[in-house]
Each structure stands twice: as structure tokens, then as C-alpha cells.
């Protein structure tokens, strides 16, 4: 019996309606939903919950200041005076002693601050049980679904790999939208009254759509976000209520403080935060509706769902004609809607391979949530880490937390898009711009900065760093997609998710940590413009870890490039075209290394006059310049498509240059001229990572193109000449960028 066969009517209990008895059939192709972190929209929900939990941390900090602020301030002043007395003239030792001295009060501040997050988590956990029951009560009184529908639905449980069997009920008269609620582990699918009057295909499409939500974990996610939002409102109100209770005993004149700058700013930022979170959660919810639509039609006809959507579209247009532009399908009300417009849902379903592509809105939301998390975690770490063994790792810890949270949000979306368009995927520049704009907005107007001026250094460094990580992630995703074997569900494979998570975590953690260091350097040395170019590179205390990340990404890109060239030889591409995919980047890398070495040989007399240490610094910068010129030369002929091969060719040029210079220096070192061999190789790669990051954004907006045959021979010459020119200019700067 097929899905469209005529079905016998079954009488609905309690009402004189009939519904088509839905048939039994063999299990389908086994549609599987992406798990939460492997879904771009699901990981956005996780990041959204993290933002709300961190908002509770700031509310807890305000409560701490109300009850323990004077004691904390007195302890700070006493420790400062004692530090100046103990270590006169040694500011660094005094600061370290002061951090240990105030450790008891800072630990208390951290504990009280985290209690705000704990309160949000506790209330939201209770909300997972209360809010769904409240929603079911609003839709009631509920009636059992017809026996035939429940029996058919039970068979769909195995087809969609559900862990629990949802119960199907009908809502009271007047309820129009189906939804799924219930306590965790016991979902209840609520159908509108009169669903039995629909065509059998449409009725089954509604049920299967709701089951797709259950399979994807949407039920818990949606109600978790809503309960966390309610919990955040309650926790944010706690400092205000505490202040009001205190003012009751102070006098009527103190009530004017509620409209003062601090509490006024606190109220405005709280409302903006809650409004932004609600709008973003509705946006993500609409994206999850598309994913449920796609999952519900895997391996079966889309006729039932499209017929239902067509009817909903007609009804919506009629309502819009009577209610005005506010309720139109694309009107302002759609921003707050739970579901996307039926027209948009049908557009996604009509695609040959339905998939939600990365949009500007998705990128802006990713940047906004990431920036809000970044500011909150930075402020919490600045309070909790000083005076502890973790103090040297403050910037790394902040970058690690935020980078790991952003990795699945950005990585899964971009890498799935690349797998769908293997060989032709190129991230639109407008999506990258939206990512940077959302990040800048989150840095400019964070909730945690109430009472503080904006940190403009962070605005100038963090958004570009996030854009660099996003652009490099897209380049690596394209290389991975070109090397993937066809004929598989590559976008849903576990290995792809692991690769995307590892690559994006390395990129975002490194970019955010470098941005934090650069923010600090520009604050401490605001006029040392040239040294800003080397402090995050060869002078960075993290140059070794930066070099490891560069080598890791370069080896991945090279491996994927080798597999892609091998597949191209076996496919439709000519053997010569496939060979050039490796020969051209390798030739440019070798030419750039030769150009730098030639320039260093010509300037050997200047090196002898400069001294031993400046000579080593010149070597590091010259090796980094070789990689930078190699990257620029490849992108000069291939546009943004040159970023992929440049990710392994540029480090290759740097390593080749460093290796030759190192072998030469070893023959002339004296006993008192010891050098760190690891640092000699690691520092140029770290400097290449920083200098390359400065040019990634301009290169990412270039149009992609294939190199002309003549360019294949001219580009290595361009690389050699450019590298020699940059090295000669570096020597003539008289060490302005090298000494610190």
C-alpha cells in the first residue's frame, strides 16, 4: 500500500469528525536528524543560552557590590598601600603581591557573581517542567487523537530514530498552530482542532514535521531557551529589588538614584539584551522550522507538506489584506513569528537539495552572540584569575571558551555549505561583512559594560580577527570539500564534524587570543606603531603555540590539496591541470624563498655591522616576509581562491627560508652566541600568522578566477622579486620593527 492510497475513515472520539486512518508501511530510508552541536541552528541555541547565563553573572556581581562593595574596596586600598611599602620602586613585584593579598575578596566576588548564573540555571531547569505544561493548559482542554493516527505515528518513531514515542492530542476549538511540548522525555504533539478535515497527506505531513522537531532535539532546546529567558528576567530584577529594599530605610531622597546614570543604563541595557535575545531566538526557531521541513520529507513525497503550506499562504495573504502591512507575510510582525512564511518554506523545499545556506543574518547573529560571550567571559576572568596560578593564562582561557563555542556555530554551517557545492563553494563577502558587523555591535554595546566606557581598542581588533578566522575557515572548507569522495552524505558525516570543529576551534581561539594581546599592546604602547606588527608575532610569548597551529592547518590544507589533485586526475580534469594545482603553489613558495635568501646575501655586510641579535631578528622577519609574499602572489592571480593553496604554500616558503638561514648561521656561531633552535623556527611562523591575518580580509573580497597559462610562469617570478624587494626594504628600516 502506498502513501497516497485511499484510507478508511475513523470516527473521532467525542466529536463528529472523521480522519483518514493512516496506513502501515515498511520503514523508510531511515532519515536522521543532526544532533544539537552538529546543526548550525542547534549550536546557536547553545551559544544563546550561554549569553543568558553570563548575564546572570553580571547581576550577581552587582549584588556583591551592594552587600560587600565597601569591604572589597577597603581591602583593595589596604593591599595597595602594603604593596607600595613592601616593594618600593618595583611596580611589577608590588602588583603581584597585591593580587595575592586581595585574593580572598576576589574569590568571594567570583563566587557571588557565579551564583547569578547558578540561579538562572536552577530557575530555567524548573521552567523546563513548568512552561510546557502551561502551554498545554492554554491549548486545552485536550482530546486524544484518533486511534488510526496514533498507530501510524508510532511506526514513524522508528523511521525518524526517535528515542521516545510522542503522544498525539487535539487542541480545543480555536487553536490554529500545531506545536510540541511536554516535560523532558515525554513530548506531546498538539494538533489544531479539525485536523481530521484535512487531506490524509497534509495530516501526515503535520505529524511528521512535529516528529522531526522531536528527532532534532528542538523541543528541549526551544523550551530551554524560553525558560532561561524567563529566569534571566527574574535574576536581572534581583539587584533592582535589593536596591529598592535598601532605599526604603534610607529616605525618599535616595529614590532618585533609580533614574541615575548607572541604574538607568542598567535598565536600558537589560531591556536591549532581553529584546535582542528574544528576536535572535525567534530567528533561530524559524531556521529550525526549515530543518524540520527538510527532515520530514526525506525519502518521500513533498506533496502533502507543500499542499498544506499553499493553503496557509492563501490564508495569510487574506489576513494581511484585512489587517494591513503589519501582519503581511514579510511585514514587521514576521520578525517575531515562530514560523517562517509559507512562501519561504516552499522556496526551501523546492530546491533540488534542500539546505539552509549561510546568510547575512546567520553570520551577524553568530558575531553578536560570540562578542557578548567574549566580553562577559573576559570580565569574569579578569576578576577570578589574578593572584592564582591561572593568571598567566587569562587571555588563552577567554579565547578558548569563546572560540570553542563559536567553532560549531560557524564551522558546521560553512562546512556543510562547502560540501553541498564541492569545488565551487566561495563564501560571499557580504556574509563575512555581516559577521564582522555583528561582532562589532556586541563589543560596542555589551550588557556587562554598564557604567564603563566602550573599549575602542577591542572594537578595532576583535571584529577583524573574527572575520579572519571566518574567511580562513571557508578556504579550508573548500579545500576539504574538493578532496572529499563523492556519493556519500558528506555534509552529515561525523568525520566532517570533527574536522570542522578542530579547524574552527584552532582558528577562532588563535584569532581571539591574538586580538586580546594586540588590544593590550595598543593600550600600553599607544605610539609604538611599528612594534605592533611584531609584538603578536616574533615577540609573543605564545609564538610556539601559534607555530603549531600554522603547521597543523598547513598540513591539513596540503593533504586535502593532494587528494583533490589525485581525484582530478582520475576525473574529467586533464592531468596537466591537476598537476598545476600543486606545482604552481610549490613553485611560488620556492621562488619566494630564493628571493629572500638572495636579498639576505646581498645585505650580509649590513648584517655584520648590525650585530648578532639584530641579524637573527632580520632572519625571522625575512622568513615571514617570504610566506607573506607567496600568499599575496597566489591571490594576485587566483583571487580569493588562492587562499586555500596559500595556507600551505606560505608556511612552506617560511620554513624553507628559515631552514637555509639556520644552516648558515650554525657554521658561524661562537660559544657565547647560543640561540633557541625551536624559537628560531617557531617565531617566523607566528609572525607569518599575524601578517597573513592582516591581509586575509582584503584578499577574501577578491573575485575568484583561474590563472591564465602565461601567469603560471610569471607568478613565481613575481614571488621572487616581491620577496627580495620586501626583504631589502626591511633591512633599510634600521630595525624600527625589530627592537622592542
N, C-alpha and C positions, 0 to 999 in steps of 0.2 A: 504494500500500500504506500503510495507516495504522499508527499506533504500536502498536495493540493487536492487530494481526493475528497469527495463529499462525505460529510460526517453526520452521524445521528445526533439529534438534539437531546440535551439532558436538561431536566427541569431544575431551576434554581430554587434552593430551599428558602421558603419564606416569601418569595416574590414570584410573580407570574412571568418571569423572563426565561428564555432558553439560551443556551450557549452551546456552540459546536463541541461535541466530545472530541477531544484531540487524540489522534491515534498513537499507537505504539509503533516503533520503528527501530531498526538496528542502530547501534551507536554511530554517530557521525565521525568526521575525520579527527576528532579529538582536539578541539580548539583549546588553547591555553592562554590564560591572561598573564601579562607581565607582572612580576612581583613589584612591591612598592618601590624599592630603590632602583629597580631596573626600568621603571617607567618614568619618563621626564616629568609628567604631571604629579605622579606619586611622590617623587623626591622633592618637588616644590612644596607639597603639603608638609613634609618633614621639616624643611627649612622654615616654613611659615610657623609651625609650632615652636621651633627653636627661638624665633624672634619674640614670640609672646612670652615664652619662659624667661628670656633675658629682660623683658620689660618688667617682669615681677622682681628681678634682681635689683633694678634701679629703685623701684618702690620700697624694697627692703632697705636700701641704703638711706633713703630719706627718713624712714622710721628710725634707723640707727642714729642719724644726726639729731633727731628730735629728742631722743632719750639719752644718748651717750655723746653728743657732739661736743659739749663743753669739756668733758673729761678727756676725749680724744685730742682736742686742741691743746689742752694743758700739757698732756703727755708729749705731744709733738714739740712744744716750746721748751719743755724741760730737757728733753733729749738733745735738742739743737744746742742749747746752752752748754750742756755737759760735753757734747762732741767738740765744740769750739775750745772748751777748757782742756780737754784731754789731748787734742791733736791741733795745736795752734800752727797755722801755716800749711797744713796738709789737708786740703779740702776733700780729696778722694777718701782718705782713711776716715775722716770725720763723717762723711756721708755713709760709708759702710757701717760704722759703729752706730750712727743714728738709726739706720734701717733695722739693725738688730735690737736696738733699745725700744723702738715703738712696736716691735713685733706682737706683743700681747694685745694691744688695742687694734692693730690692723687685722689680726686674726678674728677678733670679735666683730669688727666691721664686715669682714668677708662672710662670717657665719650668719650674721643678721641679714646681709644682702641676699645670700643664697636661700635664706628662709622664705623670702618673697617668691622665688622660683618654686620652692617646695610647696608653698601654699597654692600657687597656680596649678601645679601638677596634681595636688591632692584634690582640689575642687574639680578640676577637669576630669579626673578619674571617676568621681561620683557623678559628674554630668553625663558620662557615657551610659549610665543606667537611667538617669532621670529624664534627660531631654528626649531620647527616643520614645519613652513611654508617654511623655507629654504630647509628642507629635501624633502618636497612635490614638491618644484620647481625643485630640482635636478632630481627627478624621472619623471618629466613631459616631454612633455605635457600629462596630464592625460585624460583618456577616461572613460565614465560611464560604469559601469558593466552591463552585460545583465540583463534584467528585471526579468527573472526567478531566477537568483542567488540572486538578491536583495530581492525579495519577500520571498524566502526561508530563507535568512539571517534574515529578520525581525521577523520571527517566532522563531528563535534561541535566540532572545533577551530575551524573557520571560523564556526560558528554562535555561539560564545562569544567570537570575536575573540581567540583565544589567539595569542601570539607564538611559542610553541614547542609541539611535539607531545609530550605526556606519554606515557611508556611504561607499560603496564599489566602488572602481575605479580600472582601469588597468593602469599600468605604460607604459612608452614609450618602444619601442623595445630596447633590450639590457639590460634592468633591470632584475635581476635574483632573488632577495630575496624579499619575502613579508615583509611588516612592517606596523606598525600603528602609525600615527602621528596626527597632527591637534591641534588646540587650546584646552584649558581645557573645557570639557563638549561637545565637538563636534569631536569625533575621526573619522579618515578616515583610512580605511583599503586599503592599496595599494597592489595589486596583480601583479605578473610578467606578462608581455605580453605573450599571448599564453596560458593562464591558461585553456582556453576552450578546448585545445587539450588533456588535462589530463582526466583520468578516472573520472566519477562522484564522486566516493568515495574519491579520492585524492583531488579533487577540494573542496569538502565539508570539508575535514579534514584540509585543509589550512585555510579556512574561520573560522572554529570553533576554531582552535588554536589561531588565532588572536583575536577572540572574548573572549577567555579565558584570554588573556592578559588584555583586557579591564575590564573584570569582576574582576580580581585580583588587579586592580589599577596600573598595570605596566606602562601604558602609561604616566601617570603623574609622577610616580617615576623615570622612566628612563630619561625623558626629564628634570626633576628637577635636577637630579644628573649631567647631561651633562651641563645644563645651569649654575649650581652652580660651576662646574669645570671651565668653561669659565670665570665666574665672579671672581673666586679666582685668576686666572691668571692675570686679569686686576688689582685687588686690590693689589696683591703682587708686581706688577710692579710700583705701585704708589710711594713707598718710594725711589725706584731707580731713577725714573724720577724726583722726587723732589730734590734728591741729585745732579743729573746732572744739573738741572736748577740753583742750588746754586753754583756749581763749575764753571759755565760759567762766573761768575763775580769774582771768586776768583783768577784764574790764571791757566796756564797749568800744574804747578807742582802738583796741588791738584788732578788732574785726576788719579794719581797713587793710590789714596785711593780706587778706584773701584776694584782694584785687590788685596787689602789688606786682612788681615785675616777676618775681620768682613763681608765685602760685598762679599768676595769670599765664605765664609761659608754660608752666606745668599743665594747666588745664587745656591750653590750646594744643600743645604737642600731644597730650594724651588723646584728645579727640581726633587729631590728624592721624595718629598712629592707628587707632581703632578703625577709623574710616578707611584708611589705606589697606589694613589687613582684611577688612570685610570685602572691599572691592577686589583685592587680589584673590581672596578665597573663592569669590563667585566666578572670577575669570578662570581659575584652575578647575572649578567644578564644571564649568561649561566645556573645558577641554576633556575632562573625564567622561562627559556625555558622548563626545565624539569617539573616544576609545571604546566605550561600551557599545556604541552602534557598530563599530568595526568588528569587535569580538563577537557580537550576536549574530552576524551574518557570515561568519567563516564557514565555508563548505556548504552553503545553502543559498537559496534564492533570496534576493533583497526585495522582492515584490511586496511582501506584507508590510515591511517597515516603511518603504517608500510610499506605499498607498496611505498608510496612517499619517505620515508626515505631510503628504499632499493635502489631506483633509485638514490637518492642523494649520497648514499655511493659509488655506482659504478662510478658516475661522478667524485667524489672527488678522488677516487683512480686513475682514469685515469689521472687527472690533476697532482696528486702527482708524477706519474711516469714520466711526462714530465718536471715538474717544480722543482723536486728534494726534498730533505729531509725537506727543509724549509716549503713547503706547504703540507707536508704529514698530514694525519688526526690527528696524535699525535705529530706533529713537533712543533718547536718553535712558528710558526705562530698561533697555536691553543690557545696560552696564551692570544692573543689579539683579538680572534674571538668573534663575537657577539653570535654565536650559538655553542653549544657543537657538537661534531662529530656525524654524523648519527648513527654510531655504538653504541656510548654511549647512545644515546636517545632510541635506540631499546632495549638495555640491561635493562634500567629502565622500559620500557613498558612491557617487558616480565616477570617481577616479578609478583607473584601471587597477591600481594597487593602493587602496585607501591607507593613508598615513598622514598624521599631523606633522607638517613641516615646521621648522623653527621660524617663528615670526618675530617681528619687532616687539610686539607686546610681551612675548615669552622672554626675549632677551632682556628687556627693560625690567621685568619682574625679577629675573634672576639677579641682575645687578643690584636692584634696590634691596632685596632681601639679604644678599650677600654683604652689602655695605652696612646695613643695620646690624647684622650679626657681628661684623668686623669691629664696629665702634663699641658695641656692648662688651664683647669679649676682651677688647683692648683695655677698656676701663676697669673691668673686673680683674684682669691680670696685673694691671698697674697697682692695684690695692693688695692683691693676695701674694705676689711673688717676692717683692723686696724683703731682704733680710732672711730669705730662705735659700736652700741650695738650688732652687729652680730659678733664681734671679737672672743668671746669665742666659737663660733660655726663654725669656719673656716673649721676644719677638717671634721666635720659632714656634712657641706654643700657640700663640694667637694665629699665626699663619697656618699652622697645622689644623687647628679646629675649623677655621673658616674655609680653608682650601679643601679639606676632606668633605665638608658639607656641600660646597659648590660643585665638586667634581661630578657626582652623579646627575645633578640638575642640568648642567651644561653638556657634560660628556655624552649621556645617553641620547639626548635629543640630536646633537650634531652628528654623532657617530651612526645613529640609525638612519639619518638622512643621507649620510655618505654611502651607507650600504645599499640603500634603495637606488641611488644614482651612481653606481660604481664607475669610476673612470671619468665622470663628467661633473661630479659634485664640486661646487665652489660656493663658499659661504658669501651671501650678499653683503656688501659693505654697509648697507643700512641696518642690518641686523647687528653687526659689530658696533656701529654707532649707537644703537639703542642700548646695547649692553653697557657701554661707557656712560651714556646719559643717565641710566638708572642707577649706576654705581655712584656717580657724582651727586645725584639727588639724595641718596642715602647717606653720603658723607656730609652733605651740607645741612641736612635737617634731621639729625638723629634724635631719638627720644632721650637718650642718655646725656645729651649735651645741654639740658635745661640749666640755665644760669651760667653757661660758658660761651665765649665767642667761638665762631667756626675756626677750625684748624685748616687754614688755607693751604698749608704745605701738603696735607693729606689729600685735599681736593685736587692738587696738581700732580700727585704721584700715584695714588691708588687707582683711580679710574683708568689711566693709560696702562698701568700694569695688568689690570684685569683684562683689558682689551687685547694686550699682547698675548696673554695666556689663551684667550678665546681664539685668536687668529692662528696661533701655533697648533692648538687642538684641532682646528678644522683642516689644517695642512696635513697633520698626521693621520686624521681620519680618512682623508682622500687617499693617502698612501696605503693605508690598511685596506681600504675598500678595493683598490686596484689589485692588491695581492690576494684577496680572498677568493676561494674557489666558488664557482657558480653552482646553481642548482640546489642551494640549501637556504633555510631560513636564517640567513646570516645576521639580520638585524635583531633576532631574538636569541641568538646563541649565548650560552653562558661565558664562553671564552671571549666573545666580543665585549661583554660587560666588564669582565676582569681587566682586559686590555684598556678599555676606555677609562675605567676607574683609576687604574695605575697611572696612565699617562696624564690624565687631567688633574689628579692629585699632585703629581710632581710639578706640573706647570703652575697651578694656582698657588700651591704652597710656596714655591720658589718666587713667583711674581709678588705675592703679598709680603713675604719677608724682605725682599729687596726694596719694595716700596716703603716699608717701615724704616729700614735703615736709611734710605735716601731722605725721608722726612726728617729723621733725627739729624743727619748731616747738614741739611739746608737750614735747620734751626740753630745749630751750634756754630756753624761757619757760614753765615749768610752771604759773605762776599768772596768765598773761595770757589769761584765758578768752575775753573778748570779741574780742581781736585774732586768735584762732584762726579766727574767721569771715571775716576779711578778708585774712589773710596768704596763703592759697592762691588768693585772688581778685584784688582790685584791687592788692594789693601783691606779687603773684607776679611773678618775672622772666619767667615763661612765659605771661603773660596774653595776649600776641599769638597764640601758637600755640593756646591754649585757645579764643580767639575764632574762629580759623579752623576748628577742629573743630566748634564750635557752629554756625557758619554752614553748613558742609558737611552736617551731619546735618539741619539745619533745611530746607535746600533739597531734600534727598532726600525728607524726610517730606512737604514741601509738594507736590513733584512727584507722589509716589505718591498723595497725597490728591486731587489734581486728576484724575488718571487714574481713580481709584476712583469719584469723583463722576460723571465722564463715562460710565463703564461702567454706573453705577447708573441714570442717566437713560435709557440705551438698553436696560436690562434690565427687571426686574419692579418695581423700586422706583419710587415716584412722583417726579415732577420736583421737588416741594417738599421731600421727604425728602432727595433727593440734594443739593439746594441748601443745605440746613441743615448739611450736613457741612462746608461751607466758611464759611457765613455766621456760624454760632454761634462757632467759634474766632476768626474775624476780629473779630466784634463784641466779644467779651470782651477781646481784645488792645487794641482801640481804647479801650474803656471804662477798662481799667486804666491806659493811658497818660494819658487825660484826668484820671483821679482823682489820679495822681501830680503832674501839672502843676498842677492846682488847688491841691493841698496845698503845692507849692513856691511858688506865687504868694502864698498866704496868709502863708507864713513868710518872705517876702522881706526884712522888716525885721530878723528874726533873722540872716539871711544877711549883711546889711550890717555887723552888729556882729561876726560871727564872723570875717570876713576872707575874702580871695580864695581861698587854698588850701583851707580847710575847706569853702568853698562848692562848689568843684569835687569834693571828696570826697563831699559830700552828693549832688551830681548823680549821681555814679557809683552810689552805693548806692541812691538813689531809682529810677534806671532799672532796676537789677537787681531791686528790690522789685516793680516793675511786672510783669516777667516771671514772678516767683515767684507773685504773687497770681493772675495769669492761669492758670498751671498748676494751682494749688490750686482755683480756681473751676471749671475744666473737669472735674477729677477729682471735685469735690463732687457733680456731677450725673451723671457717667458712670462713676465708679469707675475701675478700672484701664484701662478702655477709653479714658479721657481722656488717657492718657499719649501715645498716638500723635499726635493733633492738637495736644497741648500742646508737642510737640517743635518745632513750627514757630510756633505761636501765641505762646508765651512769648518766644522771641527777637524776634519781630515787635514785641511790646509794648515790649521793652527798646530796640530800635532806634528806634522811633517816639519814645519819650520822650527818648532821647539826642539825636536829630536836632533836636527842638524846642528843648531846652535849649542845645544847641550854637549854633543860630542866634541865640538870645537873647544868649548870652554874647559872641558875636563883636562885637556892637554896643557893648559896654561895656569891652572890653579896652584897656588902655593899652600903651604901647610896652614897658614893663618887665614886662608880665604875659603872657609867651609861654607857650603850652601845646602839648602834643603832641596834634595832632588825631587821629592814629591811636590813641594811647593813650586819648584821651577816649571813643572808640567801643569799643575793644577791652576795656578794663578792666570796664565793666558786664557784657559778655557773659561774661567769665571769672568774675566774681562770680556771675552767674546760674548758670553751670555748677556751681559749688561749692554754692551754696544750694539749687539744684534737686536736686542729688545727695543732700542731707541728707533730703529728703522723698520721694525716689523709693521707698524700701523700704516705708514705711507706705502709700503710695499703691498699690503693686503688690499688696498683700494685700486691697485693697478688692474687693468683688464688682462685676462689670461690669453695667451697666444702660443702657438707652436713656433719654434725657431726656424728661420729660413736656412736652407743648406749652406749659404755663404757664412751665416752667423756662427755655425758650428766650428768654423776655423778661426773666426775673428775674435770670438769671446775669450778663449784662452789668452790671446794676445792682449785683449783689454784687461783681463785679470792681472797679468804680469805687470803691465805698465801701471795700472792703478795701484797695485800693491807697492811697487817701487816708489811711486810718487808720494803715497801716504807715508811710507817709512822715512823718506828723505825729509818731508815736512815735519815729521815727528822729531827727528834729530835736531832740526833747526829751531825747535821751540825752546831750546836751552833748559829742558827739564821742567817746564812750567806745569805739566800734568803729572809728573812723576814723583816729585818730592812732596812730602807731607810731614 
